[in-house]
Amino acid sequence: MIADQPDGAALLAEARRTLLELLLPLLPPERRYDGLMVANAMAIAAREFGNSEEALREAVATMLGAPLPPACSGDDQVADLEARLARQIRAGKYDAGDGREALRRYLRAATIARVRLSNPKLLGE
């Protein structure tokens, strides 16, 4: 990408601002909720452009002690890595010792990362 062009997150933020400030007041009252729903979806998408998905991918790979796969399909990679982690949990790998505490820290961080994307107000952000 050329350095002087805005990135995807900036474009989404500007489109959301335009929707809320300029277009939403023009919508009929019965369509206001629809406009707000679109604005909320845009805010979630803009947050997803941040590093939270990448951080989650790195965290689960670290938890597994696995090399970090190249970032090409982040959602699928996180799901695959977490499925692997779930199999290890079911096998009892983290039942005792340092592994149990590391797993607890990872699960807490993963939950916070997901809530930060979907509902940051819940975290007071």
VMD Tcl script that builds the backbone (N, CA, C; Angstrom):
set m [mol new atoms 375]
animate dup $m
set s [atomselect $m all]
$s set {name element resname resid chain x y z} {
  {N N MET 1 A 0.846 -1.172 0.000}
  {CA C MET 1 A 0.000 0.000 0.000}
  {C C MET 1 A 0.891 1.234 0.000}
  {N N ILE 2 A 0.469 2.271 -0.678}
  {CA C ILE 2 A 1.194 3.534 -0.718}
  {C C ILE 2 A 1.010 4.225 0.630}
  {N N ALA 3 A 2.095 4.789 1.157}
  {CA C ALA 3 A 2.087 5.325 2.517}
  {C C ALA 3 A 1.100 6.465 2.729}
  {N N ASP 4 A 0.800 7.248 1.698}
  {CA C ASP 4 A -0.083 8.402 1.913}
  {C C ASP 4 A -1.559 8.059 1.763}
  {N N GLN 5 A -1.883 6.790 1.566}
  {CA C GLN 5 A -3.282 6.381 1.474}
  {C C GLN 5 A -3.739 5.851 2.833}
  {N N PRO 6 A -4.990 6.130 3.212}
  {CA C PRO 6 A -5.474 5.625 4.499}
  {C C PRO 6 A -5.622 4.105 4.469}
  {N N ASP 7 A -5.456 3.502 5.625}
  {CA C ASP 7 A -5.630 2.056 5.699}
  {C C ASP 7 A -7.112 1.711 5.867}
  {N N GLY 8 A -7.406 0.422 5.851}
  {CA C GLY 8 A -8.788 -0.038 5.939}
  {C C GLY 8 A -9.501 0.434 7.193}
  {N N ALA 9 A -8.810 0.409 8.320}
  {CA C ALA 9 A -9.432 0.833 9.577}
  {C C ALA 9 A -9.793 2.316 9.524}
  {N N ALA 10 A -8.920 3.133 8.954}
  {CA C ALA 10 A -9.192 4.569 8.853}
  {C C ALA 10 A -10.363 4.834 7.913}
  {N N LEU 11 A -10.423 4.090 6.823}
  {CA C LEU 11 A -11.540 4.254 5.892}
  {C C LEU 11 A -12.866 3.872 6.547}
  {N N LEU 12 A -12.864 2.770 7.276}
  {CA C LEU 12 A -14.082 2.354 7.975}
  {C C LEU 12 A -14.489 3.383 9.026}
  {N N ALA 13 A -13.533 3.908 9.758}
  {CA C ALA 13 A -13.839 4.910 10.785}
  {C C ALA 13 A -14.461 6.159 10.159}
  {N N GLU 14 A -13.933 6.594 9.027}
  {CA C GLU 14 A -14.486 7.774 8.362}
  {C C GLU 14 A -15.875 7.495 7.801}
  {N N ALA 15 A -16.069 6.300 7.236}
  {CA C ALA 15 A -17.397 5.937 6.729}
  {C C ALA 15 A -18.413 5.872 7.868}
  {N N ARG 16 A -17.994 5.348 9.010}
  {CA C ARG 16 A -18.893 5.269 10.170}
  {C C ARG 16 A -19.238 6.671 10.676}
  {N N ARG 17 A -18.229 7.535 10.740}
  {CA C ARG 17 A -18.484 8.913 11.168}
  {C C ARG 17 A -19.483 9.583 10.230}
  {N N THR 18 A -19.307 9.396 8.933}
  {CA C THR 18 A -20.221 9.975 7.949}
  {C C THR 18 A -21.640 9.436 8.143}
  {N N LEU 19 A -21.745 8.140 8.354}
  {CA C LEU 19 A -23.058 7.535 8.586}
  {C C LEU 19 A -23.731 8.140 9.814}
  {N N LEU 20 A -22.999 8.207 10.910}
  {CA C LEU 20 A -23.597 8.691 12.163}
  {C C LEU 20 A -23.905 10.183 12.133}
  {N N GLU 21 A -22.999 10.972 11.602}
  {CA C GLU 21 A -23.166 12.430 11.667}
  {C C GLU 21 A -23.999 13.010 10.533}
  {N N LEU 22 A -23.886 12.436 9.349}
  {CA C LEU 22 A -24.561 13.040 8.194}
  {C C LEU 22 A -25.778 12.265 7.702}
  {N N LEU 23 A -25.671 10.954 7.660}
  {CA C LEU 23 A -26.747 10.165 7.065}
  {C C LEU 23 A -27.821 9.741 8.055}
  {N N LEU 24 A -27.425 9.372 9.245}
  {CA C LEU 24 A -28.402 8.907 10.242}
  {C C LEU 24 A -29.482 9.942 10.522}
  {N N PRO 25 A -29.149 11.228 10.656}
  {CA C PRO 25 A -30.207 12.217 10.893}
  {C C PRO 25 A -31.203 12.326 9.731}
  {N N LEU 26 A -30.825 11.884 8.549}
  {CA C LEU 26 A -31.709 11.958 7.392}
  {C C LEU 26 A -32.637 10.746 7.260}
  {N N LEU 27 A -32.337 9.693 7.999}
  {CA C LEU 27 A -33.150 8.487 7.914}
  {C C LEU 27 A -34.486 8.685 8.623}
  {N N PRO 28 A -35.538 8.057 8.099}
  {CA C PRO 28 A -36.817 8.113 8.811}
  {C C PRO 28 A -36.679 7.409 10.165}
  {N N PRO 29 A -37.459 7.813 11.139}
  {CA C PRO 29 A -37.343 7.232 12.492}
  {C C PRO 29 A -37.403 5.705 12.514}
  {N N GLU 30 A -38.211 5.112 11.650}
  {CA C GLU 30 A -38.329 3.648 11.667}
  {C C GLU 30 A -37.080 2.953 11.103}
  {N N ARG 31 A -36.136 3.698 10.531}
  {CA C ARG 31 A -34.893 3.148 10.000}
  {C C ARG 31 A -33.673 3.516 10.839}
  {N N ARG 32 A -33.885 4.276 11.903}
  {CA C ARG 32 A -32.775 4.712 12.759}
  {C C ARG 32 A -32.036 3.519 13.369}
  {N N TYR 33 A -32.782 2.554 13.873}
  {CA C TYR 33 A -32.159 1.368 14.466}
  {C C TYR 33 A -31.276 0.660 13.435}
  {N N ASP 34 A -31.764 0.536 12.196}
  {CA C ASP 34 A -30.979 -0.106 11.141}
  {C C ASP 34 A -29.660 0.636 10.905}
  {N N GLY 35 A -29.725 1.955 10.881}
  {CA C GLY 35 A -28.521 2.755 10.695}
  {C C GLY 35 A -27.536 2.570 11.838}
  {N N LEU 36 A -28.045 2.520 13.057}
  {CA C LEU 36 A -27.180 2.315 14.222}
  {C C LEU 36 A -26.567 0.917 14.213}
  {N N MET 37 A -27.341 -0.064 13.752}
  {CA C MET 37 A -26.829 -1.427 13.669}
  {C C MET 37 A -25.678 -1.497 12.657}
  {N N VAL 38 A -25.825 -0.829 11.521}
  {CA C VAL 38 A -24.755 -0.788 10.519}
  {C C VAL 38 A -23.528 -0.083 11.103}
  {N N ALA 39 A -23.737 1.010 11.810}
  {CA C ALA 39 A -22.619 1.738 12.423}
  {C C ALA 39 A -21.891 0.864 13.437}
  {N N ASN 40 A -22.624 0.082 14.215}
  {CA C ASN 40 A -22.004 -0.811 15.194}
  {C C ASN 40 A -21.195 -1.895 14.493}
  {N N ALA 41 A -21.727 -2.464 13.416}
  {CA C ALA 41 A -20.991 -3.481 12.655}
  {C C ALA 41 A -19.707 -2.884 12.077}
  {N N MET 42 A -19.779 -1.647 11.629}
  {CA C MET 42 A -18.590 -0.982 11.091}
  {C C MET 42 A -17.541 -0.780 12.190}
  {N N ALA 43 A -17.978 -0.454 13.397}
  {CA C ALA 43 A -17.046 -0.267 14.516}
  {C C ALA 43 A -16.347 -1.583 14.861}
  {N N ILE 44 A -17.095 -2.677 14.859}
  {CA C ILE 44 A -16.498 -3.986 15.137}
  {C C ILE 44 A -15.479 -4.329 14.057}
  {N N ALA 45 A -15.850 -4.114 12.797}
  {CA C ALA 45 A -14.930 -4.407 11.690}
  {C C ALA 45 A -13.666 -3.567 11.791}
  {N N ALA 46 A -13.806 -2.300 12.164}
  {CA C ALA 46 A -12.637 -1.433 12.308}
  {C C ALA 46 A -11.716 -1.949 13.415}
  {N N ARG 47 A -12.294 -2.409 14.513}
  {CA C ARG 47 A -11.470 -2.957 15.590}
  {C C ARG 47 A -10.756 -4.227 15.139}
  {N N GLU 48 A -11.414 -5.019 14.294}
  {CA C GLU 48 A -10.791 -6.248 13.807}
  {C C GLU 48 A -9.584 -5.959 12.922}
  {N N PHE 49 A -9.547 -4.771 12.318}
  {CA C PHE 49 A -8.375 -4.401 11.530}
  {C C PHE 49 A -7.160 -4.196 12.430}
  {N N GLY 50 A -7.384 -4.029 13.730}
  {CA C GLY 50 A -6.274 -3.839 14.659}
  {C C GLY 50 A -5.511 -5.132 14.840}
  {N N ASN 51 A -4.705 -5.178 15.845}
  {CA C ASN 51 A -3.837 -6.325 16.062}
  {C C ASN 51 A -4.423 -7.389 16.962}
  {N N SER 52 A -5.674 -7.264 17.376}
  {CA C SER 52 A -6.204 -8.214 18.347}
  {C C SER 52 A -6.236 -9.638 17.818}
  {N N GLU 53 A -6.622 -9.824 16.559}
  {CA C GLU 53 A -6.646 -11.179 15.993}
  {C C GLU 53 A -5.226 -11.732 15.879}
  {N N GLU 54 A -4.306 -10.900 15.473}
  {CA C GLU 54 A -2.908 -11.330 15.375}
  {C C GLU 54 A -2.365 -11.663 16.762}
  {N N ALA 55 A -2.697 -10.857 17.751}
  {CA C ALA 55 A -2.234 -11.117 19.116}
  {C C ALA 55 A -2.804 -12.436 19.634}
  {N N LEU 56 A -4.069 -12.699 19.320}
  {CA C LEU 56 A -4.692 -13.949 19.745}
  {C C LEU 56 A -4.012 -15.145 19.077}
  {N N ARG 57 A -3.711 -15.014 17.796}
  {CA C ARG 57 A -3.025 -16.068 17.044}
  {C C ARG 57 A -1.648 -16.338 17.653}
  {N N GLU 58 A -0.927 -15.285 17.982}
  {CA C GLU 58 A 0.394 -15.437 18.599}
  {C C GLU 58 A 0.284 -16.083 19.979}
  {N N ALA 59 A -0.720 -15.667 20.740}
  {CA C ALA 59 A -0.874 -16.183 22.103}
  {C C ALA 59 A -1.175 -17.678 22.112}
  {N N VAL 60 A -2.071 -18.117 21.250}
  {CA C VAL 60 A -2.407 -19.546 21.247}
  {C C VAL 60 A -1.248 -20.370 20.699}
  {N N ALA 61 A -0.518 -19.850 19.725}
  {CA C ALA 61 A 0.653 -20.569 19.218}
  {C C ALA 61 A 1.704 -20.700 20.318}
  {N N THR 62 A 1.907 -19.639 21.083}
  {CA C THR 62 A 2.854 -19.672 22.196}
  {C C THR 62 A 2.401 -20.680 23.245}
  {N N MET 63 A 1.103 -20.678 23.553}
  {CA C MET 63 A 0.552 -21.608 24.541}
  {C C MET 63 A 0.829 -23.048 24.122}
  {N N LEU 64 A 0.706 -23.298 22.823}
  {CA C LEU 64 A 0.926 -24.653 22.306}
  {C C LEU 64 A 2.412 -24.989 22.159}
  {N N GLY 65 A 3.263 -23.954 22.215}
  {CA C GLY 65 A 4.673 -24.180 21.944}
  {C C GLY 65 A 4.902 -24.488 20.483}
  {N N ALA 66 A 4.015 -23.962 19.636}
  {CA C ALA 66 A 4.077 -24.236 18.194}
  {C C ALA 66 A 4.658 -23.041 17.465}
  {N N PRO 67 A 5.293 -23.284 16.322}
  {CA C PRO 67 A 5.738 -22.142 15.518}
  {C C PRO 67 A 4.516 -21.395 14.994}
  {N N LEU 68 A 4.643 -20.099 14.896}
  {CA C LEU 68 A 3.544 -19.266 14.424}
  {C C LEU 68 A 3.405 -19.446 12.917}
  {N N PRO 69 A 2.236 -19.956 12.459}
  {CA C PRO 69 A 2.064 -20.112 11.009}
  {C C PRO 69 A 1.971 -18.752 10.334}
  {N N PRO 70 A 2.308 -18.675 9.053}
  {CA C PRO 70 A 2.186 -17.391 8.351}
  {C C PRO 70 A 0.752 -16.883 8.416}
  {N N ALA 71 A 0.595 -15.580 8.560}
  {CA C ALA 71 A -0.742 -14.980 8.659}
  {C C ALA 71 A -1.352 -14.874 7.273}
  {N N CYS 72 A -2.222 -15.814 6.956}
  {CA C CYS 72 A -2.901 -15.728 5.669}
  {C C CYS 72 A -4.400 -15.822 5.837}
  {N N SER 73 A -4.855 -16.600 6.775}
  {CA C SER 73 A -6.291 -16.689 7.030}
  {C C SER 73 A -6.488 -16.733 8.536}
  {N N GLY 74 A -6.284 -15.585 9.192}
  {CA C GLY 74 A -6.237 -15.468 10.645}
  {C C GLY 74 A -7.326 -16.197 11.397}
  {N N ASP 75 A -8.605 -15.997 11.018}
  {CA C ASP 75 A -9.702 -16.632 11.749}
  {C C ASP 75 A -9.574 -18.147 11.720}
  {N N ASP 76 A -9.290 -18.706 10.533}
  {CA C ASP 76 A -9.157 -20.150 10.413}
  {C C ASP 76 A -7.961 -20.645 11.207}
  {N N GLN 77 A -6.877 -19.895 11.176}
  {CA C GLN 77 A -5.689 -20.311 11.911}
  {C C GLN 77 A -5.951 -20.330 13.407}
  {N N VAL 78 A -6.594 -19.307 13.918}
  {CA C VAL 78 A -6.894 -19.266 15.352}
  {C C VAL 78 A -7.802 -20.432 15.714}
  {N N ALA 79 A -8.814 -20.689 14.902}
  {CA C ALA 79 A -9.728 -21.804 15.179}
  {C C ALA 79 A -8.984 -23.134 15.164}
  {N N ASP 80 A -8.093 -23.316 14.188}
  {CA C ASP 80 A -7.318 -24.560 14.118}
  {C C ASP 80 A -6.402 -24.713 15.327}
  {N N LEU 81 A -5.720 -23.630 15.687}
  {CA C LEU 81 A -4.823 -23.675 16.844}
  {C C LEU 81 A -5.607 -23.920 18.133}
  {N N GLU 82 A -6.764 -23.274 18.265}
  {CA C GLU 82 A -7.569 -23.478 19.473}
  {C C GLU 82 A -8.167 -24.880 19.521}
  {N N ALA 83 A -8.468 -25.468 18.372}
  {CA C ALA 83 A -8.941 -26.860 18.350}
  {C C ALA 83 A -7.832 -27.791 18.842}
  {N N ARG 84 A -6.610 -27.487 18.432}
  {CA C ARG 84 A -5.457 -28.262 18.897}
  {C C ARG 84 A -5.285 -28.106 20.407}
  {N N LEU 85 A -5.429 -26.868 20.889}
  {CA C LEU 85 A -5.328 -26.615 22.328}
  {C C LEU 85 A -6.427 -27.367 23.080}
  {N N ALA 86 A -7.639 -27.369 22.545}
  {CA C ALA 86 A -8.751 -28.079 23.195}
  {C C ALA 86 A -8.452 -29.572 23.310}
  {N N ARG 87 A -7.859 -30.145 22.267}
  {CA C ARG 87 A -7.502 -31.569 22.336}
  {C C ARG 87 A -6.482 -31.821 23.447}
  {N N GLN 88 A -5.530 -30.894 23.580}
  {CA C GLN 88 A -4.522 -31.039 24.640}
  {C C GLN 88 A -5.149 -30.888 26.019}
  {N N ILE 89 A -6.107 -29.980 26.142}
  {CA C ILE 89 A -6.801 -29.804 27.430}
  {C C ILE 89 A -7.543 -31.094 27.789}
  {N N ARG 90 A -8.275 -31.643 26.808}
  {CA C ARG 90 A -9.013 -32.887 27.059}
  {C C ARG 90 A -8.073 -34.042 27.412}
  {N N ALA 91 A -6.861 -34.017 26.867}
  {CA C ALA 91 A -5.880 -35.069 27.150}
  {C C ALA 91 A -5.210 -34.875 28.508}
  {N N GLY 92 A -5.491 -33.754 29.185}
  {CA C GLY 92 A -4.958 -33.525 30.521}
  {C C GLY 92 A -3.595 -32.859 30.570}
  {N N LYS 93 A -3.147 -32.325 29.455}
  {CA C LYS 93 A -1.804 -31.731 29.413}
  {C C LYS 93 A -1.638 -30.567 30.385}
  {N N TYR 94 A -2.708 -29.849 30.690}
  {CA C TYR 94 A -2.618 -28.646 31.527}
  {C C TYR 94 A -3.271 -28.834 32.898}
  {N N ASP 95 A -3.398 -30.059 33.342}
  {CA C ASP 95 A -4.098 -30.328 34.591}
  {C C ASP 95 A -3.324 -29.911 35.835}
  {N N ALA 96 A -2.027 -29.813 35.748}
  {CA C ALA 96 A -1.248 -29.512 36.948}
  {C C ALA 96 A -0.062 -28.618 36.607}
  {N N GLY 97 A 0.514 -28.072 37.675}
  {CA C GLY 97 A 1.753 -27.319 37.553}
  {C C GLY 97 A 1.629 -26.010 36.802}
  {N N ASP 98 A 2.737 -25.619 36.209}
  {CA C ASP 98 A 2.805 -24.348 35.498}
  {C C ASP 98 A 1.870 -24.314 34.289}
  {N N GLY 99 A 1.628 -25.464 33.689}
  {CA C GLY 99 A 0.753 -25.526 32.526}
  {C C GLY 99 A -0.654 -25.051 32.839}
  {N N ARG 100 A -1.135 -25.397 34.018}
  {CA C ARG 100 A -2.487 -24.992 34.420}
  {C C ARG 100 A -2.580 -23.470 34.533}
  {N N GLU 101 A -1.593 -22.846 35.139}
  {CA C GLU 101 A -1.595 -21.391 35.295}
  {C C GLU 101 A -1.419 -20.700 33.941}
  {N N ALA 102 A -0.566 -21.236 33.098}
  {CA C ALA 102 A -0.383 -20.666 31.757}
  {C C ALA 102 A -1.677 -20.747 30.960}
  {N N LEU 103 A -2.381 -21.853 31.067}
  {CA C LEU 103 A -3.661 -22.016 30.370}
  {C C LEU 103 A -4.682 -21.012 30.894}
  {N N ARG 104 A -4.739 -20.845 32.202}
  {CA C ARG 104 A -5.668 -19.876 32.791}
  {C C ARG 104 A -5.377 -18.470 32.268}
  {N N ARG 105 A -4.106 -18.087 32.216}
  {CA C ARG 105 A -3.738 -16.764 31.700}
  {C C ARG 105 A -4.121 -16.614 30.227}
  {N N TYR 106 A -3.868 -17.664 29.445}
  {CA C TYR 106 A -4.229 -17.597 28.029}
  {C C TYR 106 A -5.742 -17.460 27.853}
  {N N LEU 107 A -6.516 -18.281 28.552}
  {CA C LEU 107 A -7.977 -18.240 28.392}
  {C C LEU 107 A -8.534 -16.883 28.805}
  {N N ARG 108 A -7.987 -16.302 29.842}
  {CA C ARG 108 A -8.421 -14.965 30.255}
  {C C ARG 108 A -8.089 -13.922 29.179}
  {N N ALA 109 A -6.863 -13.967 28.671}
  {CA C ALA 109 A -6.450 -13.010 27.639}
  {C C ALA 109 A -7.271 -13.186 26.361}
  {N N ALA 110 A -7.558 -14.428 25.983}
  {CA C ALA 110 A -8.349 -14.686 24.775}
  {C C ALA 110 A -9.773 -14.167 24.946}
  {N N THR 111 A -10.333 -14.357 26.131}
  {CA C THR 111 A -11.684 -13.866 26.390}
  {C C THR 111 A -11.721 -12.345 26.339}
  {N N ILE 112 A -10.766 -11.704 26.953}
  {CA C ILE 112 A -10.708 -10.238 26.928}
  {C C ILE 112 A -10.533 -9.729 25.505}
  {N N ALA 113 A -9.682 -10.374 24.723}
  {CA C ALA 113 A -9.475 -9.955 23.331}
  {C C ALA 113 A -10.765 -10.050 22.537}
  {N N ARG 114 A -11.533 -11.104 22.753}
  {CA C ARG 114 A -12.797 -11.269 22.023}
  {C C ARG 114 A -13.844 -10.259 22.477}
  {N N VAL 115 A -13.917 -10.008 23.768}
  {CA C VAL 115 A -14.869 -9.010 24.267}
  {C C VAL 115 A -14.456 -7.622 23.799}
  {N N ARG 116 A -13.156 -7.355 23.746}
  {CA C ARG 116 A -12.662 -6.064 23.271}
  {C C ARG 116 A -13.131 -5.812 21.834}
  {N N LEU 117 A -13.213 -6.857 21.022}
  {CA C LEU 117 A -13.703 -6.718 19.648}
  {C C LEU 117 A -15.210 -6.536 19.599}
  {N N SER 118 A -15.929 -7.373 20.332}
  {CA C SER 118 A -17.378 -7.395 20.173}
  {C C SER 118 A -18.117 -6.385 21.045}
  {N N ASN 119 A -17.582 -6.081 22.230}
  {CA C ASN 119 A -18.289 -5.193 23.145}
  {C C ASN 119 A -17.319 -4.508 24.110}
  {N N PRO 120 A -16.494 -3.582 23.598}
  {CA C PRO 120 A -15.482 -2.963 24.460}
  {C C PRO 120 A -16.074 -2.166 25.613}
  {N N LYS 121 A -17.303 -1.707 25.495}
  {CA C LYS 121 A -17.933 -0.974 26.602}
  {C C LYS 121 A -18.032 -1.839 27.844}
  {N N LEU 122 A -18.195 -3.138 27.651}
  {CA C LEU 122 A -18.287 -4.060 28.781}
  {C C LEU 122 A -17.012 -4.035 29.609}
  {N N LEU 123 A -15.889 -3.761 28.948}
  {CA C LEU 123 A -14.596 -3.683 29.638}
  {C C LEU 123 A -14.285 -2.279 30.125}
  {N N GLY 124 A -15.214 -1.356 29.891}
  {CA C GLY 124 A -14.997 0.014 30.304}
  {C C GLY 124 A -14.058 0.760 29.358}
  {N N GLU 125 A -13.957 0.308 28.138}
  {CA C GLU 125 A -13.061 0.954 27.160}
  {C C GLU 125 A -13.839 1.877 26.257}
}
mol reanalyze $m
mol bondsrecalc $m
mol representation Tube
mol addrep $m
